[in-house]
Amino acid sequence: MGGDAATGFVGYPIVEEAEATGVVAGVYAGLLESMPFVPSLFKSLALCPGYLVLAHEQVVPVLPDPSFGSAAHQLVASVRNVATPPTDAEVREALAQFAGR
């Protein structure tokens, strides 16, 4: 885990969409067909592609359900419409990744 003790912001290692290759990129593409973003849980699991594939196999049955996709879009909208952006530009930029901006 990485972080900055001065700001209290803690990060953890993940594989971002732009960095994904091979099986990881394939799983991400499959997830993005059903939701507007790749959840950070999957990005973290991508460090061990075998675990990522296993998690993806477990979620595949619910992805086609319209209520799942609708809930994912509602989650993104709720963050955009309700959350007050922090004043710190670096924090805003980091959080924007999770809001799909």
BAFI-3210 file (N, C-alpha, C; in Angstrom, 3 decimals, decimal comma, padded with zeros to 6 digits):
// residues 101
n [1|2|3|4|5|6|7|8|9|10|11|12|13|14|15|16|17|18|19|20|21|22|23|24|25|26|27|28|29|30|31|32|33|34|35|36|37|38|39|40|41|42|43|44|45|46|47|48|49|50|51|52|53|54|55|56|57|58|59|60|61|62|63|64|65|66|67|68|69|70|71|72|73|74|75|76|77|78|79|80|81|82|83|84|85|86|87|88|89|90|91|92|93|94|95|96|97|98|99|100|101]
n.u [000,831|000,466|000,877|000,219|001,209|000,926|-001,361|-003,198|-004,178|-004,536|-003,335|-003,622|-002,138|-003,127|-004,377|-004,778|-007,206|-005,989|-003,517|-003,929|-003,460|-003,664|-005,298|-006,326|-007,118|-009,119|-011,007|-011,667|-012,849|-015,121|-016,456|-016,976|-018,907|-021,235|-021,359|-020,645|-018,010|-014,879|-014,845|-012,890|-012,201|-011,894|-009,796|-007,793|-007,649|-006,618|-003,900|-003,193|-003,900|-005,243|-006,960|-008,538|-009,863|-011,319|-013,026|-014,400|-015,734|-017,557|-019,194|-020,276|-022,855|-024,731|-024,347|-025,800|-028,351|-030,776|-031,298|-028,924|-027,092|-028,478|-028,367|-025,610|-025,228|-026,826|-025,355|-023,008|-024,185|-025,180|-022,896|-021,896|-023,949|-024,475|-022,231|-019,948|-017,341|-013,969|-011,782|-009,084|-007,046|-005,535|-006,714|-009,322|-008,807|-007,924|-010,234|-011,996|-011,456|-012,845|-015,428|-015,892|-015,064]
n.v [-001,177|002,197|005,626|008,872|010,235|012,813|013,884|011,981|010,338|007,219|004,805|001,887|-000,864|-001,192|-002,253|-000,159|000,676|001,597|000,433|-002,234|-005,460|-008,356|-011,093|-009,622|-007,193|-008,245|-009,157|-006,705|-005,427|-007,028|-006,456|-003,729|-003,782|-004,105|-002,316|001,082|001,499|000,064|-001,659|-000,910|-003,133|-005,194|-004,102|-004,240|-007,005|-007,686|-007,686|-010,240|-012,174|-014,701|-014,723|-012,564|-013,531|-015,625|-014,166|-012,696|-014,729|-015,402|-013,155|-012,863|-014,146|-012,294|-009,907|-009,483|-008,853|-006,376|-004,748|-004,715|-003,286|-000,874|-000,146|000,267|002,498|004,330|004,555|005,849|008,254|009,238|009,917|011,937|013,844|014,450|014,537|016,821|018,417|018,048|020,648|020,478|020,154|017,914|015,782|015,968|015,304|012,651|011,428|011,838|009,865|007,682|008,459|008,367|010,466]
n.w [000,000|-000,769|000,167|001,583|004,395|005,342|004,146|004,701|002,791|001,473|-000,696|-002,774|-004,532|-007,895|-011,118|-013,642|-016,199|-018,576|-018,372|-018,570|-019,982|-022,128|-020,568|-018,451|-019,648|-021,253|-019,352|-018,165|-020,375|-020,697|-018,290|-018,654|-020,594|-019,270|-017,191|-016,112|-015,307|-014,208|-011,311|-008,372|-006,859|-008,748|-010,199|-008,322|-007,874|-010,309|-010,135|-009,601|-011,949|-012,104|-009,877|-010,551|-012,841|-011,684|-009,929|-011,845|-013,212|-011,251|-011,110|-013,624|-014,118|-013,025|-014,336|-016,835|-015,925|-015,980|-013,746|-012,358|-013,995|-014,051|-011,355|-011,089|-012,759|-011,369|-009,021|-009,922|-010,823|-008,406|-007,017|-008,601|-008,474|-005,793|-004,114|-002,675|-004,201|-003,102|-001,871|-002,412|-005,174|-006,036|-004,663|-005,681|-008,363|-008,082|-007,048|-009,137|-010,964|-009,995|-010,312|-012,952|-014,597]
ca.u [000,000|001,163|000,069|000,846|000,821|000,582|-002,735|-004,081|-004,655|-003,868|-003,619|-003,206|-001,771|-004,183|-004,065|-005,730|-007,673|-004,999|-002,347|-004,348|-003,126|-003,985|-006,519|-006,845|-007,840|-010,333|-011,976|-012,126|-013,771|-016,377|-017,127|-017,436|-020,101|-022,400|-021,324|-019,934|-016,651|-014,314|-014,708|-011,519|-011,960|-011,370|-008,485|-006,857|-007,492|-005,868|-002,487|-003,098|-004,932|-006,050|-008,025|-009,432|-010,691|-012,249|-014,042|-015,211|-016,634|-018,608|-020,082|-020,857|-024,295|-025,600|-024,110|-026,842|-029,593|-030,916|-031,268|-027,523|-026,564|-029,170|-027,812|-024,260|-025,386|-027,344|-024,239|-022,182|-024,950|-025,307|-021,622|-021,778|-024,993|-024,615|-020,959|-019,313|-015,928|-013,006|-011,099|-007,735|-007,067|-004,989|-007,746|-010,402|-008,359|-007,914|-011,622|-012,658|-011,275|-013,883|-016,725|-015,974|-014,893]
ca.v [000,000|003,464|006,673|010,110|010,426|014,208|014,148|010,911|009,618|005,928|004,114|000,493|-001,173|-001,648|-002,196|000,745|000,211|001,934|-000,425|-003,635|-006,204|-009,776|-011,559|-008,532|-006,300|-008,947|-009,115|-005,318|-005,168|-007,695|-005,701|-002,444|-003,985|-004,141|-001,255|002,258|001,590|-001,168|-001,451|-001,002|-004,502|-005,934|-003,534|-004,769|-008,426|-007,831|-007,928|-011,710|-012,429|-015,879|-014,311|-011,697|-014,394|-016,315|-013,193|-012,368|-015,866|-015,367|-012,012|-012,932|-014,436|-011,165|-008,733|-009,188|-008,420|-004,925|-004,026|-004,550|-002,152|000,324|000,211|000,792|003,861|005,159|004,802|006,890|009,504|009,749|010,549|013,188|014,808|014,730|014,786|018,125|018,188|018,592|021,847|020,122|019,736|016,564|014,858|016,014|014,553|011,220|010,974|011,909|008,568|006,769|008,968|008,245|011,779]
ca.w [000,000|-000,773|000,768|002,001|005,786|005,576|003,711|005,156|001,611|001,353|-001,948|-002,830|-005,914|-008,801|-012,544|-014,291|-017,512|-019,610|-018,182|-018,679|-021,200|-022,107|-019,922|-017,624|-020,561|-021,665|-018,253|-018,054|-021,490|-020,370|-017,232|-019,189|-021,414|-018,394|-016,185|-016,620|-014,797|-013,657|-009,864|-007,863|-006,411|-009,893|-010,533|-007,348|-008,163|-011,561|-009,819|-009,674|-012,958|-011,811|-008,959|-011,318|-013,688|-010,788|-009,506|-013,018|-013,452|-010,240|-011,334|-014,970|-014,159|-012,665|-015,180|-017,828|-015,275|-016,148|-012,472|-011,975|-014,759|-013,599|-010,045|-011,305|-013,284|-010,281|-008,114|-010,534|-010,815|-007,040|-006,661|-009,368|-008,139|-004,371|-003,442|-002,803|-004,535|-002,139|-002,356|-002,836|-006,586|-006,179|-004,179|-006,684|-009,536|-007,732|-006,897|-010,436|-011,622|-009,522|-010,746|-014,398|-015,256]
c.u [000,874|000,297|000,907|000,355|000,377|-000,865|-003,717|-004,645|-003,850|-004,287|-003,210|-002,964|-002,954|-003,653|-005,156|-006,085|-006,635|-003,764|-002,655|-003,962|-003,618|-005,311|-007,142|-007,648|-009,145|-011,402|-012,530|-013,131|-015,125|-017,154|-017,723|-018,621|-021,367|-022,441|-020,460|-018,491|-016,185|-014,133|-013,276|-011,205|-011,341|-009,996|-007,414|-006,591|-006,658|-004,369|-002,185|-004,189|-005,792|-007,204|-009,037|-010,388|-011,727|-013,370|-014,971|-016,198|-017,792|-019,629|-020,805|-022,364|-025,208|-025,432|-025,214|-028,165|-029,708|-030,849|-029,832|-026,917|-027,183|-028,610|-026,416|-024,330|-025,912|-026,246|-023,352|-022,895|-025,028|-024,024|-021,503|-022,741|-025,023|-023,313|-020,447|-017,834|-015,011|-012,282|-009,708|-007,767|-006,565|-006,011|-008,909|-010,037|-008,372|-009,332|-012,373|-012,536|-012,394|-015,270|-016,873|-015,830|-013,563]
c.v [001,238|004,504|007,870|010,410|011,857|014,505|013,111|010,097|008,335|005,289|002,665|000,141|-001,721|-001,608|-001,343|000,219|000,461|001,038|-001,896|-004,231|-007,638|-010,098|-010,458|-007,559|-006,942|-008,933|-007,704|-004,996|-005,809|-006,952|-004,404|-002,579|-003,887|-003,038|-000,111|002,396|000,208|-000,923|-001,668|-002,390|-005,323|-005,413|-004,039|-006,256|-008,666|-008,015|-009,419|-012,155|-013,663|-015,565|-013,415|-012,531|-015,118|-015,383|-012,843|-013,490|-015,871|-014,257|-012,079|-013,239|-013,249|-009,958|-008,464|-008,685|-006,895|-004,148|-003,808|-003,348|-000,841|000,797|000,804|002,230|004,804|005,504|005,921|008,234|010,092|010,436|011,890|014,250|015,229|015,159|016,195|017,898|018,776|019,791|021,550|019,535|018,309|015,512|014,811|015,164|013,049|010,675|010,963|010,601|007,604|007,199|008,930|009,551|011,861]
c.w [000,000|-000,111|001,134|003,407|006,054|005,213|004,220|004,007|001,467|000,045|-001,838|-004,279|-006,707|-010,227|-013,200|-015,681|-018,605|-019,539|-018,447|-020,030|-021,037|-021,449|-019,063|-018,492|-021,020|-020,597|-018,102|-019,160|-021,223|-019,296|-017,783|-020,136|-020,573|-017,347|-016,684|-016,156|-014,352|-012,159|-009,386|-007,313|-007,543|-010,299|-009,575|-007,596|-009,426|-011,323|-009,833|-010,649|-012,707|-010,880|-009,670|-012,166|-012,830|-010,333|-010,658|-013,324|-012,461|-010,510|-012,686|-014,963|-013,823|-013,578|-016,196|-017,222|-015,380|-014,831|-011,999|-012,689|-014,330|-012,258|-010,188|-011,819|-012,206|-009,285|-008,656|-010,475|-009,409|-006,587|-007,357|-008,864|-006,679|-003,718|-003,708|-003,092|-003,465|-002,726|-002,876|-004,249|-006,774|-005,735|-005,166|-007,896|-009,265|-007,640|-008,230|-011,191|-011,247|-009,963|-012,261|-015,142|-015,929]
res [m|g|g|d|a|a|t|g|f|v|g|y|p|i|v|e|e|a|e|a|t|g|v|v|a|g|v|y|a|g|l|l|e|s|m|p|f|v|p|s|l|f|k|s|l|a|l|c|p|g|y|l|v|l|a|h|e|q|v|v|p|v|l|p|d|p|s|f|g|s|a|a|h|q|l|v|a|s|v|r|n|v|a|t|p|p|t|d|a|e|v|r|e|a|l|a|q|f|a|g|r]
***
